[in-house]
Amino acid sequence: MSGARIAERLRLLSDEVPAKFLAFGPDGWTAVPGSGWTKQEILGHLIDSAVNNLHRFTRAQVEPEPYPVVAYPQVDLVRINRYAGRPAERAAALWRELNPQIAGVVDAFDSAAEARRVTLPDGAESTLGWLAADYLDHMEAHLRDMGL
């Protein structure tokens, strides 16, 4: 999938999904959809993913290849950021603001940027274009887990 198509999908999701987050209501936020996290914690994880991937998508374009994609402590970040106790409106707004920024970066990928090599945490090599598509796939999988 091209950077432009990924960006288009990210913009669409960031426009449509926040209202759906807020429609869960208090009881809907606390429901655990099978991941071990509440829906609010999943949203927090998506915020952490956005922050980390924005950093990756920008740095991978200027640092030497292959850019090392470093794993981040997902469970710890959700706990440290206290997403379970954060007002849903604030978390939804933060997620809503991060993804158009990511879309802008990804939309500007030219063929050289998409082809830049990255090393994944397991040591496998891939491309920056693949990493951006994986970010979108990861997000959409969690949104489906949340019933969206």
N, C-alpha and C positions, 0 to 999 in steps of 0.2 A: 504494500500500500504506500502510495507516495506521501511525502510530507504534507502536501496540500490537502489530500483527502483525510489524513489524520487530523490536521488542524480544523478542517470543516466539521468533523465529528466532535472534536473537543469543544468547539464553540457551541454547537447544537446542544450537547449535554450540559454545558455550563449555563446555558440559557433556560433549559427545560427542567433539569433535575432539582435545583434548590427548592422550588415550590413543593415538589413531591416529598423532599426531606421533611419540610415543615408540616405536611399533611399527616405525618405519622401520629402526631399527638403524643402526649406523655407516655401512654401505655405502649405505643408502637415503638418508641425509642428504646425501651428497655427489653423488648423481645429479642431473643437470641436466635438468629436464623441458621444455626448449625455450625458456626465457625468458632465458637468459644468466646466471641465478642458480642456485645450488644450492637444494634444498628448504629448507635451514636459512636461507639468505639471503631466500628468499621469506617464510618465517615472520617474519624480522626486518623485512621490508618491511611485513608486516601489523601488526606491533607499532607501527612508525612511523606507519602509517595510522591505527591506533586512537588513538594519542596526539594526532595532529593533528586528527582528527575529533572527539574528545571536546572539545577546545578549541573547535572551530568550533560544535558543537552547543550548547554552553553560552553562548559569547559572542554568537552570532547572536541569542539571545533577549533580550539586554539592551542591545546596541549599536544605534545608529541604522541604519535600513534605507536602502538595501540593504547588508547586511553583506558586506564584501569577502572572498571566499574566496581566500586567497593560496596559490599553489603552493609546494610545499616540495621541496628537492633530494633526491629519492628515492634515487638511486644513491649520492650522497655520504653520506646518513644511514646507509644499509646498511653502507658502508665504515667510517665513523667509529665506529659502534656495534659494529663487529667481530662481527657475528652469525655469520659463518662459523666463528669460533673459540670461540663461547660454548657452554657445556654445553646440550644440547638440553632437558634438564629445566628449566633456569632460563628459557629462552626460552619454552617451552610454558606454564610457570606464569605468566609475565608476560602473555602473550596471554590466558590463561584469566582472569586477574584484571581486565584492562582492559575486556573486552567486556560483562560483567554491569553494570559501571558505566555504560557507554554505553547499554546496554539500559534502565537505570533512567531516564536522562535522556530518551531517546527515548520511552519508555513514558509519561512525564509530559507529552508534547506535547499541548496542547489544539489546537483548530482554528486559533486565532490564531497559535500557535507554528509549526504546520505550514505556514501560509500566509506566514510572514515571508519577505520577499524577500532573496535573496543574489545577489551578482555573482560569477560564476565566473571563473577565471583568464583565460579567453579573451574576457571581456567580456560574455558572455551572462548574462541574468538568469534565475533560477529561484527555487525556494522551499526553505525549510529541510526540509520534508517530502521533497522530491525528493532533496536532498543526503543525507538519512539512508538513503533507499532505494538511492541510488547507492553509498553506503558498503557496504551489505550485498551488492549485486550485485558490486562490486569484490572483496570478500572471497571470495564464493562462486566467482568465476571463478578466483582464485588457488588456492583449495582444490581445485578440479577439475584445475588444472594440476599440482598435487602428487599427483593420483590419489586424492583423498579425496572 
